[in-house]
Amino acid sequence: MPDPRDASPYDALLLLSFGGPEGPDDVIPFLENVTRGRGIPRERLKEVGEHYFGFGGVSPINAQNRALLDALRKDFADHGLDLPVYWGNRNWAPYLTDTLREMVADGRRRILVLATSAYASYSGCRQYRENLADALAALEAEGLELPRIDKLRHYFNHPGFLEPMIDGVVESLADLPEEVRSGAHIAFSTHSIPLSAADTSGPVESHGDGGAYVTQHLDVARTIADAVRERTGEDHPWQLVYQSRSGAPHIPWLEPDICDHLEERHAAGVPAVVIAPIGFVSDHMEVLYDLDTEARAKAEELGLPMRRSATVGDDPRFAAAVRDLVLERAAVERGEEVRPCALGALGPSHQLCPVGCCPARTPRPAAAGADSPYA
C-alpha cells in the first residue's frame, strides 16, 4: 500500500473544471468562450442563455467546485496529506492559465490534475489536456519555468465514485410510491456526444461501436443496477440514455434522448422511472435543466412518477477516492507496486493517456499524455 501521507514527487493538485457564469452579465461572454471558433450565431447563444437566466444567470458548477475543494482540503488534512489544492476552469474564472501562473509563482513544479469528468472522450479528457497544453504554451511565452503536469486516471469505476450513486438510486426508489416502486425502471443518463467522437473514445484498441465512452458507462450502469438488486431484492430493468445534445441536427449523436425514452417507457407500461445521472460529477446546469426541468416536465405531462438521484458532488467518499487516486499515481511515479481500486468488469483505467486516445478532428497539442510536448 502507498504511504497514506506521501504524495511525492507531486507538490500540488489542480482541480480542473468547465466553469460557469456567476451572474446574468456573465452568461453570453461565458457561452462565447465555450463555443469560440465554432461560428455559432449570437442569437443561438441567447437561446441557450435562457437556460441560465432561468436560474438567475448563475451556474451552480462554481459553487459545487468550491464545495468539492473544501471537501478535498478537509480530507487531505484529516489524513495528514500535505498537498495544496488549486482550482482552474476552462471557460470562466478562475481561468486555467491564471491558476497555473499562480502555481508556478508559488513554486509548484510537479502538478497532478483532477478533471471533473470521469470517463474517456474527447470533450471529457483530451480537450482538458489540450487546454493544459495551451496554458503551458502561454506560460512558456511569458518566459516562466514550466511545471510538469500529470492527469489522474479515469475514475468512473472507483468505489468512491460509484458508492454514492448506488445510495442515491436506492434512496430514489424508496421515495417512489409503494405501489409503483417494484416495477420502476432506471434510466442511467449521461451527456450525448457525436457518434464519431464516441467511436474514437479511449485508446485505439477500444475504438469502434461507441468506443470506451459507451463501454465505460454501460459498465457503471450494470454495476449500480447489480448493487441495487443486492440491496433491495428487486431486479429493476434499466437502460443507458443520453441528454444535452447540441450541434447540427444532421450529425448523428448517441441516442435515445432522455425525454424520448420517458415517452417510450410510458407507452410500454412502465409505472415509474428513476433517472440516475451517472455521467456527471455534480448537479450542474445540464442536470438541473435537462433532467430537473425538461425531463421532469415530460414525466409530469405523461403522468409518470419520476425521481432523480443525486450526483456525487462533495460526498466525503468521493474526496477520499481522490486522495486514493493521488497516492496511487504518486506511488506509480516513484516506481512502487500499486493495486488500483476499481469495481465492475473493466478494471482500472490507464495511468497515462496513450497516443491516439480520444483524438480530435483537428489535431492539437495535448499535455499530460504519452504524446505531450511538455513531458
Disulfide bonds with the S-S distance in Angstrom:
none
